[in-house]
Amino acid sequence: MKTIKPTLESLNHWITELPSKIDALSELALSERTQPNKWSIKEILGHLSDSALNNLHRFVSAQYEVQPCTAVKYAQNHWVELMDYQNLPIEHILNLWLSLNKQIATVIAKIPEDKLQNSCDLGEEQIVTLEWIIKDYVDHLEHHLKQISHSLENPNSER
């Protein structure tokens, strides 16, 4: 747990901070697509929910499956479209994101230190540890949350 403590702290920080940042935005700001092929903030948050759902499965299964476990991939653009985040109320999307990430934080906090070195096959001959997947998940989350923050500070920039 020592090796992922900062990662867990970062995740818990966002669980606490993100709701107030999202609540401060108008529906227009949340729904606007800066370009036709770019996601709105609602869709980015939806994508982060999809990522949470898929990674929660990885965090649990990597602890008990035969090593290396196989990480199921998902087609992020299809997920965002089929989940219809653009047309859902932001409260729905935010609650989904919060629930999934609170559960992820609970699971991560209980992973025994020795399980963090369990291996997982991401495909394309990429074998990584559970610890790597956890850190990568939070890095990915922070990348997108910084995109959202940047777009709020610079409304005319691309996401």
N, CA, C and O of each residue as an XYZ file, in Angstrom:
636
protein
N       0.824     -1.200      0.000
C       0.000      0.000      0.000
C       0.862      1.256      0.000
O       0.450      2.294     -0.517
N       2.059      1.165      0.579
C       2.943      2.331      0.637
C       3.230      2.887     -0.745
O       3.276      4.103     -0.930
N       3.421      2.007     -1.714
C       3.820      2.464     -3.046
C       2.699      3.169     -3.799
O       2.965      3.970     -4.696
N       1.461      2.883     -3.448
C       0.346      3.535     -4.152
C      -0.388      4.561     -3.287
O      -1.408      5.109     -3.704
N       0.125      4.817     -2.096
C      -0.533      5.787     -1.217
C      -0.702      7.160     -1.884
O      -1.796      7.720     -1.810
N       0.328      7.730     -2.533
C       0.135      9.034     -3.190
C      -0.919      8.983     -4.303
O      -1.657      9.945     -4.516
N      -0.976      7.863     -4.999
C      -1.966      7.696     -6.062
C      -3.371      7.675     -5.471
O      -4.279      8.320     -5.997
N      -3.548      6.950     -4.399
C      -4.845      6.895     -3.721
C      -5.216      8.274     -3.169
O      -6.379      8.673     -3.233
N      -4.254      8.987     -2.639
C      -4.523     10.344     -2.138
C      -4.978     11.265     -3.267
O      -5.878     12.082     -3.071
N      -4.371     11.143     -4.435
C      -4.783     11.948     -5.589
C      -6.215     11.621     -6.001
O      -7.008     12.520     -6.283
N      -6.535     10.346     -6.035
C      -7.887      9.934     -6.382
C      -8.894     10.502     -5.380
O      -9.924     11.046     -5.776
N      -8.603     10.379     -4.104
C      -9.510     10.909     -3.080
C      -9.637     12.431     -3.159
O     -10.699     12.984     -2.875
N      -8.565     13.096     -3.539
C      -8.612     14.550     -3.739
C      -9.660     14.902     -4.797
O     -10.489     15.789     -4.593
N      -9.611     14.193     -5.931
C     -10.549     14.500     -7.022
C     -11.979     14.138     -6.653
O     -12.914     14.830     -7.056
N     -12.163     13.069     -5.897
C     -13.510     12.695     -5.446
C     -14.105     13.824     -4.615
O     -15.306     14.083     -4.688
N     -13.282     14.486     -3.836
C     -13.735     15.592     -2.991
C     -13.913     16.890     -3.784
O     -14.878     17.624     -3.571
N     -12.985     17.165     -4.691
C     -12.946     18.464     -5.371
C     -13.803     18.575     -6.628
O     -14.342     19.645     -6.912
N     -13.935     17.502     -7.374
C     -14.602     17.608     -8.672
C     -16.054     18.066     -8.601
O     -16.458     18.879     -9.432
N     -16.859     17.590     -7.656
C     -18.263     18.026     -7.656
C     -18.449     19.544     -7.631
O     -19.306     20.059     -8.348
N     -17.684     20.263     -6.841
C     -17.852     21.720     -6.786
C     -17.423     22.374     -8.092
O     -18.015     23.371     -8.507
N     -16.407     21.830     -8.742
C     -15.973     22.371    -10.034
C     -17.051     22.166    -11.099
O     -17.320     23.061    -11.900
N     -17.660     20.994    -11.100
C     -18.710     20.697    -12.080
C     -19.968     21.519    -11.781
O     -20.605     22.044    -12.694
N     -20.318     21.627    -10.493
C     -21.519     22.382    -10.104
C     -21.429     23.844    -10.487
O     -22.458     24.496    -10.667
N     -20.224     24.374    -10.616
C     -20.041     25.790    -10.944
C     -20.259     26.076    -12.434
O     -20.265     27.237    -12.843
N     -20.436     25.039    -13.239
C     -20.543     25.218    -14.686
C     -21.995     25.273    -15.156
O     -22.882     24.651    -14.572
N     -22.207     26.020    -16.207
C     -23.536     26.085    -16.821
C     -23.756     24.863    -17.700
O     -22.807     24.172    -18.073
N     -25.000     24.608    -18.023
C     -25.331     23.500    -18.931
C     -24.652     23.706    -20.280
O     -24.185     22.747    -20.896
N     -24.596     24.950    -20.740
C     -23.931     25.242    -22.009
C     -22.453     24.869    -21.946
O     -21.933     24.225    -22.858
N     -21.777     25.273    -20.873
C     -20.355     24.948    -20.728
C     -20.130     23.442    -20.653
O     -19.136     22.934    -21.172
N     -21.040     22.736    -20.014
C     -20.909     21.287    -19.866
C     -21.181     20.537    -21.159
O     -20.608     19.473    -21.390
N     -22.040     21.074    -21.999
C     -22.509     20.370    -23.198
C     -21.818     20.796    -24.483
O     -21.923     20.109    -25.499
N     -21.117     21.912    -24.450
C     -20.521     22.447    -25.673
C     -19.371     21.570    -26.160
O     -18.495     21.173    -25.393
N     -19.404     21.282    -27.457
C     -18.293     20.595    -28.121
C     -17.520     21.667    -28.874
O     -18.072     22.349    -29.737
N     -16.241     21.812    -28.547
C     -15.446     22.861    -29.183
C     -15.213     22.579    -30.662
O     -14.973     23.501    -31.442
N     -15.282     21.321    -31.043
C     -15.171     20.890    -32.436
C     -16.037     19.652    -32.601
O     -16.292     18.943    -31.628
N     -16.494     19.383    -33.822
C     -17.388     18.232    -34.027
C     -16.810     16.894    -33.559
O     -17.560     16.026    -33.113
N     -15.502     16.716    -33.653
C     -14.892     15.433    -33.278
C     -14.334     15.433    -31.860
O     -13.594     14.521    -31.491
N     -14.675     16.438    -31.062
C     -14.196     16.522    -29.678
C     -15.360     16.293    -28.723
O     -16.505     16.612    -29.043
N     -15.066     15.743    -27.555
C     -16.082     15.503    -26.551
C     -16.391     16.770    -25.768
O     -15.529     17.628    -25.579
N     -17.622     16.871    -25.321
C     -18.009     17.920    -24.384
C     -17.493     17.527    -22.988
O     -17.005     16.414    -22.789
N     -17.606     18.439    -22.047
C     -17.208     18.124    -20.673
C     -18.064     16.976    -20.137
O     -17.553     16.100    -19.438
N     -19.356     16.971    -20.457
C     -20.214     15.862    -20.022
C     -19.699     14.535    -20.576
O     -19.683     13.523    -19.875
N     -19.285     14.549    -21.824
C     -18.786     13.322    -22.445
C     -17.420     12.918    -21.884
O     -17.135     11.728    -21.746
N     -16.581     13.894    -21.562
C     -15.296     13.571    -20.940
C     -15.549     12.914    -19.585
O     -14.936     11.897    -19.261
N     -16.450     13.493    -18.795
C     -16.768     12.906    -17.489
C     -17.405     11.528    -17.672
O     -17.153     10.624    -16.875
N     -18.213     11.360    -18.694
C     -18.775     10.045    -19.006
C     -17.685      9.051    -19.381
O     -17.700      7.902    -18.940
N     -16.739      9.503    -20.201
C     -15.601      8.650    -20.570
C     -14.829      8.228    -19.316
O     -14.397      7.080    -19.206
N     -14.659      9.157    -18.377
C     -13.963      8.822    -17.137
C     -14.768      7.823    -16.304
O     -14.192      7.026    -15.564
N     -16.088      7.864    -16.423
C     -16.928      6.863    -15.755
C     -16.736      5.493    -16.403
O     -16.633      4.480    -15.711
N     -16.687      5.469    -17.731
C     -16.438      4.216    -18.444
C     -15.075      3.639    -18.060
O     -14.930      2.438    -17.830
N     -14.091      4.517    -17.998
C     -12.748      4.094    -17.592
C     -12.776      3.524    -16.179
O     -12.148      2.502    -15.902
N     -13.503      4.185    -15.292
C     -13.620      3.696    -13.912
C     -14.268      2.318    -13.879
O     -13.796      1.426    -13.175
N     -15.330      2.145    -14.626
C     -16.038      0.866    -14.657
C     -15.120     -0.253    -15.137
O     -15.063     -1.322    -14.529
N     -14.412     -0.005    -16.213
C     -13.527     -1.021    -16.768
C     -12.323     -1.279    -15.871
O     -11.900     -2.425    -15.718
N     -11.772     -0.238    -15.284
C     -10.610     -0.419    -14.423
C     -10.975     -1.040    -13.084
O     -10.171     -1.779    -12.516
N     -12.152     -0.763    -12.569
C     -12.592     -1.415    -11.341
C     -12.559     -2.933    -11.529
O     -12.108     -3.664    -10.648
N     -13.031     -3.391    -12.660
C     -12.978     -4.820    -12.989
C     -11.534     -5.317    -12.983
O     -11.243     -6.387    -12.449
N     -10.640     -4.545    -13.573
C      -9.226     -4.941    -13.614
C      -8.627     -5.005    -12.218
O      -7.894     -5.940    -11.894
N      -8.940     -4.004    -11.385
C      -8.357     -3.945    -10.042
C      -8.783     -5.133     -9.187
O      -8.019     -5.611     -8.348
N      -9.998     -5.601     -9.404
C     -10.490     -6.748     -8.642
C      -9.957     -8.051     -9.241
O      -9.379     -8.869     -8.525
N     -10.142     -8.248    -10.527
C      -9.783     -9.529    -11.142
C      -8.278     -9.787    -11.132
O      -7.857    -10.942    -11.066
N      -7.472     -8.751    -11.197
C      -6.019     -8.942    -11.184
C      -5.529     -9.509     -9.862
O      -4.409    -10.013     -9.781
N      -6.355     -9.433     -8.825
C      -5.952     -9.948     -7.520
C      -6.165    -11.455     -7.377
O      -5.562    -12.083     -6.507
N      -7.019    -12.044     -8.226
C      -7.308    -13.466     -8.034
C      -7.175    -14.317     -9.290
O      -7.071    -15.539     -9.180
N      -7.174    -13.726    -10.466
C      -7.076    -14.529    -11.683
C      -5.662    -15.075    -11.863
O      -4.701    -14.565    -11.288
N      -5.563    -16.127    -12.675
C      -4.266    -16.692    -13.027
C      -3.440    -15.599    -13.697
O      -3.938    -14.834    -14.523
N      -2.162    -15.549    -13.316
C      -1.266    -14.509    -13.827
C      -0.623    -14.941    -15.141
O      -0.237    -16.102    -15.273
N      -0.498    -14.052    -16.105
C      -1.043    -12.709    -16.075
C      -2.530    -12.725    -16.396
O      -2.978    -13.466    -17.270
N      -3.286    -11.906    -15.687
C      -4.703    -11.799    -16.011
C      -4.815    -11.043    -17.339
O      -3.875    -10.366    -17.755
N      -5.935    -11.160    -17.978
C      -6.133    -10.483    -19.255
C      -7.034     -9.280    -19.045
O      -8.160     -9.411    -18.567
N      -6.532     -8.112    -19.405
C      -7.318     -6.883    -19.284
C      -8.215     -6.746    -20.508
O      -7.739     -6.688    -21.642
N      -9.494     -6.698    -20.264
C     -10.447     -6.532    -21.351
C     -10.367     -5.087    -21.844
O     -10.421     -4.145    -21.053
N     -10.238     -4.930    -23.141
C     -10.189     -3.589    -23.725
C     -11.607     -3.120    -24.018
O     -12.535     -3.922    -24.120
N     -11.754     -1.823    -24.149
C     -13.050     -1.275    -24.533
C     -12.843     -0.149    -25.533
O     -11.844      0.568    -25.486
N     -13.796     -0.008    -26.432
C     -13.740      1.018    -27.479
C     -14.353      2.306    -26.932
O     -15.572      2.471    -26.931
N     -13.500      3.210    -26.471
C     -13.967      4.383    -25.740
C     -14.950      5.248    -26.517
O     -15.915      5.738    -25.930
N     -14.748      5.447    -27.780
C     -15.686      6.286    -28.543
C     -17.066      5.637    -28.638
O     -18.084      6.322    -28.532
N     -17.099      4.338    -28.834
C     -18.380      3.634    -28.874
C     -19.073      3.718    -27.516
O     -20.281      3.941    -27.442
N     -18.309      3.538    -26.452
C     -18.901      3.599    -25.114
C     -19.536      4.964    -24.866
O     -20.671      5.049    -24.398
N     -18.796      6.038    -25.182
C     -19.322      7.395    -24.936
C     -20.588      7.623    -25.748
O     -21.562      8.183    -25.244
N     -20.576      7.199    -26.982
C     -21.754      7.377    -27.831
C     -22.937      6.542    -27.335
O     -24.048      7.053    -27.195
N     -22.695      5.261    -27.070
C     -23.785      4.373    -26.681
C     -24.317      4.649    -25.280
O     -25.481      4.365    -24.996
N     -23.488      5.194    -24.408
C     -23.952      5.568    -23.067
C     -24.740      6.879    -23.100
O     -25.433      7.208    -22.137
N     -24.638      7.626    -24.199
C     -25.417      8.850    -24.444
C     -25.201      9.917    -23.372
O     -26.151     10.564    -22.932
N     -23.960     10.094    -22.958
C     -23.659     11.074    -21.919
C     -24.052     12.495    -22.314
O     -24.450     13.289    -21.462
N     -23.944     12.810    -23.577
C     -24.251     14.172    -24.033
C     -25.691     14.564    -23.688
O     -25.977     15.740    -23.460
N     -26.580     13.601    -23.651
C     -27.998     13.896    -23.418
C     -28.480     13.568    -22.010
O     -29.674     13.663    -21.722
N     -27.566     13.185    -21.141
C     -27.938     12.877    -19.754
C     -27.753     14.104    -18.872
O     -26.919     14.958    -19.174
N     -28.509     14.204    -17.798
C     -28.278     15.293    -16.843
C     -26.900     15.137    -16.190
O     -26.461     14.021    -15.911
N     -26.232     16.252    -15.954
C     -24.896     16.202    -15.373
C     -24.915     15.533    -14.002
O     -23.943     14.876    -13.628
N     -25.988     15.683    -13.254
C     -26.068     15.054    -11.931
C     -25.957     13.540    -12.046
O     -25.322     12.889    -11.216
N     -26.573     12.992    -13.071
C     -26.526     11.543    -13.313
C     -25.085     11.102    -13.587
O     -24.600     10.134    -13.003
N     -24.414     11.822    -14.478
C     -23.048     11.458    -14.867
C     -22.101     11.629    -13.684
O     -21.265     10.765    -13.419
N     -22.237     12.748    -12.978
C     -21.359     13.001    -11.830
C     -21.569     11.963    -10.733
O     -20.600     11.484    -10.143
N     -22.813     11.611    -10.454
C     -23.083     10.586     -9.435
C     -22.501      9.233     -9.834
O     -21.976      8.507     -8.991
N     -22.594      8.897    -11.113
C     -21.993      7.652    -11.610
C     -20.485      7.686    -11.391
O     -19.910      6.741    -10.851
N     -19.849      8.771    -11.808
C     -18.401      8.915    -11.657
C     -17.997      8.827    -10.184
O     -17.044      8.130     -9.835
N     -18.730      9.541     -9.323
C     -18.411      9.530     -7.891
C     -18.561      8.138     -7.287
O     -17.685      7.680     -6.554
N     -19.656      7.473     -7.589
C     -19.888      6.135     -7.031
C     -18.800      5.163     -7.450
O     -18.269      4.421     -6.623
N     -18.472      5.167     -8.721
C     -17.446      4.248     -9.213
C     -16.087      4.553     -8.590
O     -15.364      3.636     -8.203
N     -15.740      5.822     -8.491
C     -14.422      6.164     -7.961
C     -14.328      5.984     -6.458
O     -13.250      5.685     -5.945
N     -15.424      6.157     -5.741
C     -15.412      5.844     -4.314
C     -15.180      4.343     -4.117
O     -14.456      3.937     -3.208
N     -15.792      3.533     -4.961
C     -15.586      2.089     -4.865
C     -14.154      1.720     -5.245
O     -13.543      0.859     -4.612
N     -13.625      2.369     -6.272
C     -12.233      2.125     -6.665
C     -11.300      2.459     -5.509
O     -10.379      1.697     -5.213
N     -11.532      3.594     -4.855
C     -10.692      3.989     -3.719
C     -10.766      2.941     -2.611
O      -9.754      2.632     -1.982
N     -11.944      2.401     -2.371
C     -12.118      1.361     -1.357
C     -11.328      0.110     -1.725
O     -10.637     -0.466     -0.884
N     -11.431     -0.304     -2.978
C     -10.726     -1.508     -3.438
C      -9.218     -1.300     -3.368
O      -8.496     -2.159     -2.860
N      -8.739     -0.171     -3.872
C      -7.299      0.097     -3.876
C      -6.750      0.087     -2.453
O      -5.685     -0.475     -2.197
N      -7.475      0.706     -1.538
C      -7.002      0.800     -0.151
C      -6.849     -0.567      0.503
O      -6.084     -0.714      1.456
N      -7.569     -1.569      0.002
C      -7.531     -2.896      0.623
C      -6.638     -3.896     -0.112
O      -6.541     -5.048      0.308
N      -5.987     -3.482     -1.196
C      -5.133     -4.412     -1.942
C      -3.874     -4.707     -1.123
O      -3.150     -3.788     -0.743
N      -3.618     -5.974     -0.857
C      -2.386     -6.323     -0.146
C      -1.153     -5.936     -0.982
O      -1.167     -6.023     -2.210
N      -0.121     -5.520     -0.307
C       1.101     -5.049     -0.982
C       1.622     -6.075     -1.993
O       2.040     -5.704     -3.089
N       1.599     -7.365     -1.631
C       2.140     -8.382     -2.540
C       1.298     -8.547     -3.806
O       1.817     -8.980     -4.834
N       0.030     -8.216     -3.749
C      -0.843     -8.333     -4.929
C      -0.562     -7.234     -5.954
O      -0.895     -7.381     -7.130
N       0.044     -6.143     -5.515
C       0.340     -5.041     -6.434
C       1.299     -5.462     -7.540
O       1.350     -4.827     -8.594
N       2.052     -6.522     -7.308
C       3.000     -7.007     -8.323
C       2.391     -8.067     -9.235
O       3.075     -8.578    -10.122
N       1.113     -8.408     -9.032
C       0.451     -9.335     -9.959
C       0.491     -8.742    -11.357
O       0.423     -7.527    -11.538
N       0.601     -9.621    -12.336
C       0.749     -9.143    -13.709
C      -0.565     -9.210    -14.483
O      -1.451    -10.022    -14.214
N      -0.633     -8.314    -15.451
C      -1.833     -8.217    -16.274
C      -1.401     -7.987    -17.720
O      -0.515     -7.179    -17.997
N      -2.035     -8.706    -18.624
C      -1.735     -8.618    -20.047
C      -2.674     -7.608    -20.685
O      -3.884     -7.826    -20.748
N      -2.107     -6.496    -21.159
C      -2.911     -5.460    -21.811
C      -3.051     -5.707    -23.307
O      -3.699     -4.930    -24.008
N      -2.455     -6.771    -23.791
C      -2.475     -7.050    -25.228
C      -1.255     -6.437    -25.895
O      -0.523     -5.655    -25.288
N      -1.050     -6.800    -27.143
C       0.078     -6.291    -27.914
C       1.405     -6.480    -27.161
O       2.286     -5.621    -27.187
N       1.512     -7.634    -26.491
C       2.721     -8.037    -25.769
C       3.110     -7.042    -24.664
O       4.292     -6.864    -24.370
N       2.114     -6.402    -24.063
C       2.379     -5.473    -22.966
C       1.874     -6.087    -21.661
O       0.670     -6.132    -21.408
N       2.812     -6.558    -20.838
C       2.502     -7.122    -19.526
C       2.913     -6.081    -18.483
O       4.053     -5.616    -18.466
N       1.965     -5.726    -17.618
C       2.220     -4.710    -16.591
C       1.746     -5.240    -15.243
O       1.052     -6.254    -15.172
N       2.125     -4.549    -14.188
C       1.689     -4.944    -12.849
C       0.370     -4.250    -12.506
O      -0.011     -3.255    -13.124
N      -0.302     -4.793    -11.521
C      -1.514     -4.161    -11.005
C      -1.186     -2.756    -10.506
O      -1.963     -1.824    -10.714
N      -0.050     -2.604     -9.856
C       0.377     -1.281     -9.387
C       0.458     -0.296    -10.549
O       0.015      0.846    -10.424
N       1.017     -0.725    -11.671
C       1.135      0.129    -12.852
C      -0.255      0.527    -13.357
O      -0.483      1.687    -13.699
N      -1.173     -0.427    -13.402
C      -2.532     -0.139    -13.888
C      -3.211      0.896    -12.996
O      -3.883      1.801    -13.490
N      -3.038      0.763    -11.695
C      -3.646      1.711    -10.754
C      -3.091      3.113    -10.982
O      -3.846      4.081    -11.082
N      -1.770      3.214    -11.062
C      -1.154      4.530    -11.281
C      -1.548      5.103    -12.638
O      -1.800      6.302    -12.758
N      -1.601      4.262    -13.645
C      -1.991      4.713    -14.978
C      -3.437      5.207    -14.983
O      -3.759      6.192    -15.647
N      -4.304      4.522    -14.243
C      -5.706      4.944    -14.154
C      -5.812      6.369    -13.609
O      -6.514      7.202    -14.182
N      -5.123      6.646    -12.514
C      -5.205      7.978    -11.906
C      -4.509      9.015    -12.791
O      -4.976     10.150    -12.881
N      -3.414      8.653    -13.438
C      -2.767      9.577    -14.385
C      -3.724      9.942    -15.519
O      -3.829     11.108    -15.901
N      -4.412      8.950    -16.047
C      -5.387      9.169    -17.120
C      -6.516     10.074    -16.636
O      -6.913     11.006    -17.336
N      -7.024      9.800    -15.452
C      -8.074     10.615    -14.852
C      -7.611     12.066    -14.738
O      -8.326     12.982    -15.144
N      -6.428     12.271    -14.193
C      -5.918     13.628    -14.004
C      -5.667     14.329    -15.331
O      -5.867     15.540    -15.432
N      -5.234     13.598    -16.347
C      -5.039     14.175    -17.680
C      -6.342     14.798    -18.168
O      -6.353     15.942    -18.622
N      -7.435     14.052    -18.076
C      -8.719     14.562    -18.558
C      -9.276     15.664    -17.658
O      -9.882     16.612    -18.158
N      -9.087     15.560    -16.359
C      -9.585     16.611    -15.475
C      -8.811     17.907    -15.690
O      -9.368     18.993    -15.533
N      -7.546     17.804    -16.042
C      -6.772     19.005    -16.389
C      -7.256     19.590    -17.711
O      -7.243     20.809    -17.884
N      -7.683     18.742    -18.646
C      -8.281     19.234    -19.890
C      -9.516     20.064    -19.580
O      -9.705     21.151    -20.127
N     -10.352     19.539    -18.697
C     -11.569     20.250    -18.316
C     -11.200     21.582    -17.672
O     -11.763     22.615    -18.033
N     -10.275     21.576    -16.736
C      -9.861     22.806    -16.061
C      -9.285     23.802    -17.049
O      -9.581     24.994    -16.974
N      -8.459     23.321    -17.982
C      -7.862     24.193    -18.989
C      -8.931     24.825    -19.862
O      -8.855     26.015    -20.170
N      -9.920     24.050    -20.262
C     -10.964     24.591    -21.134
C     -11.810     25.630    -20.399
O     -12.350     26.540    -21.029
N     -11.932     25.507    -19.086
C     -12.680     26.499    -18.321
C     -11.897     27.803    -18.197
O     -12.467     28.893    -18.224
N     -10.591     27.668    -18.062
C      -9.743     28.856    -17.944
C      -9.522     29.522    -19.290
O      -9.290     30.730    -19.355
N      -9.594     28.738    -20.376
C      -9.354     29.237    -21.735
C     -10.497     28.787    -22.631
O     -10.337     27.843    -23.405
N     -11.643     29.445    -22.539
C     -12.842     28.958    -23.237
C     -12.730     28.851    -24.750
O     -13.530     28.140    -25.358
N     -11.780     29.520    -25.384
C     -11.660     29.456    -26.840
C     -10.652     28.430    -27.314
O     -10.371     28.353    -28.510
N     -10.098     27.634    -26.397
C      -9.098     26.628    -26.788
C      -9.762     25.295    -27.064
O     -10.914     25.071    -26.692
N      -9.016     24.401    -27.729
C      -9.526     23.045    -28.008
C      -9.362     22.165    -26.781
O      -8.440     22.353    -25.988
N     -10.268     21.197    -26.629
C     -10.130     20.206    -25.562
C      -9.324     19.056    -26.089
O      -9.076     18.093    -25.364
